[in-house]
Amino acid sequence: MSNAVEFHGIRRRFGAVTAVDDVSFSIAAGETVALLGPSGCGKTTILRIIAGFERPDHGTVSIGGRDVTALKPYERNVGLLFQHYALFPHMTVAENIAYGLRHRGTDKSEIPDRVEEMLALVRLQGFGTRRPHQLSGGQQQRVALARALATRPGLVLLDEPLSALDAKLRQDLRAELKQVLAAVNSTAMVVTHDQEEAMSLGERVFLMQSGRIVQVGTPSEVYGRPGSRFAADFMGRANWIEAQVTRRETGLARAVSRSGLALTVPNCAADAIDVCIRPENIVLSAADTAAPDGLANSAEGRILNVALLGSTRQILVETAGGEQLLVMQANRVGDGLDPGRAVRIGFPVDACITLPAGNQAALPSAL
Amino acid sequence: MITLPYVVRTVLASLAGRDRRLTEAALVLGATERQAFWTITLPLIRSGMVTGAVFAFAVSLDDVAVSMFLTDPSTYTLPVALVSSMRASFDLSIAAAAVLLMAVTAFLIIVLERFVGFDRLLGQGLFRS
C-alpha cells in the first residue's frame, strides 16, 4: 500500500454543471495535501465524494488500496472535520468523541481510555463532561478534530478547518493542527479557499479551477512558479506587467512594457508576455541613487498611497511611465515612505515570473 | 385535526433548524442511517415535538368557532359550553371555568419550561453557564 488515496478519472455533474471534471490524483500515506480553489470550483464535491456523500458519475476512489467508490460513508473509515464542527449539541464532549468509537465496534472497555487519549492529544483534558455550547470556538474545533481522529481513520478530511475562527486564533490553531496531524501520522486532505491555510498546512497543494486540478506542487512551487495567471493571482498578491519580448539571451529575455519600461525576465517561448512580480520582491530605494546591485530591473516612480497592515505596509508606486505596482515593505520606523515621495523601485530577474500573454488559466472545461 | 398543521410546523421547524451536517457527521463516524436517526435526529427534534403537542392542545381548547362547527349537539367542548351558557344565563360558573382555564394554561407553560426549557425553544439564551 503505497498510496493512501487514489482518485482516478472522477467526474461528477449536477444537471448541466460539471462540478468535477476528470480529476485524478493520489495521496501518499502520511502525507498532508491541500485542495485549494475558489468557491464553486468543485473542491467540496471532491470532499463529499471521498467521504461517501456523493457518488461520482465516472471514475473510482480507493482508500488504503480498497475500492470504496460504491460504499456508504459508514462503510469507509474516513475522518471528517466539518467547517462548523457539527458537534452533537445534546452530547458531552466525551460522548461526541466516543460516538465514532461506539459505532466502529471498538471494544467497550477501551473507549474511555481512547477518549482520554484524544482529549490529551488536543490538550482538552478535563473537558470531557462539558457540552459543546460551553466551549469557545477554538475548543470546539479541537473537540471536532479529536472526534474525527478517534477512530484512527485511513484518511482525515478537513473542510475549511480554520475559516470559522478569528484571525489571531486561526494562526495559533494552524500550528496546533499541523502538530496534531503530525503526531498521529495520519494522511490528511485540507479543503480550503484560503491560500495561506493551504500553503501552511499542506505538504503539497492541489490548485483547482472550474472542476479541474490546474496545478500540483509544493507550496513554494505553486506560489513561486505559478503555471497560469489564475494560479499566480490566487496564491497571493501579484503585479502584472504586459510586455513584448525584443531580444533573447541565454535563459533571459529582454522585453519592453506598454509604458516603455525595459525589463529583463526569465526566458519564455512567447513574444507577447505577462510578467508577474510579487509585491514582497520589489525593493524601494531613494529616487536619486542608482539601482542597488543585482537588481536587473529598475524604474523611477512616486508613492501613490500607503496602507498600513501592522508589521508590513502595502505601498502603491506609480512609475514614470504610468505602471502601477504594489510593493510590500516591512513597517520600519522613520523611513519616510509617505505618499507623494519619489522613489526608485527595483527587482531582480528571478523575481519575475514570465507567462505567455492571455494565459488566463487552464483550458475551460470542455462540455 | 385542525391542529395538525401546528404539530407539523413545529416538528418541521425543528427538523429544518437542525443542522443537516450533524447527520452526515454521524454517518461518517460509522453510524448507519437508522442509528443516526435514533441517536442524533430524534433527540434533537424532541423539543419540537413537545412544543407541537402543547400547541395542538392549547389551540383545540381555545378555538370556539371551530369547535362550534365541528361539534354535534350531544358532545361539545368547554369553550362551546361556556359561550352557550353565557347566552342562556349569567352565573358564576362561567367565572369559575375561566379561572380553571387560566390555571391549566399556566400549568402547561410551567410544564413546557420544565421539560423543554424556554432557552432551548428560543435558542441558546443570553447567558451560558
Interface residues (C-beta under 8 A of the other chain):
Chain A: A51 G52 F53 K72 P73 Y74 N77 V78 G79 L80 F82 H84 A86 F88 P89 H90 Y99 G100 H103 R104 G105 H133 Q134 R147 T151
Chain B: D19 R21 L22 E24 A25 A26 L27 V28 L29 G30 A31 T32 Q35 T39 I40 P43 L44 Q124 R128 S129
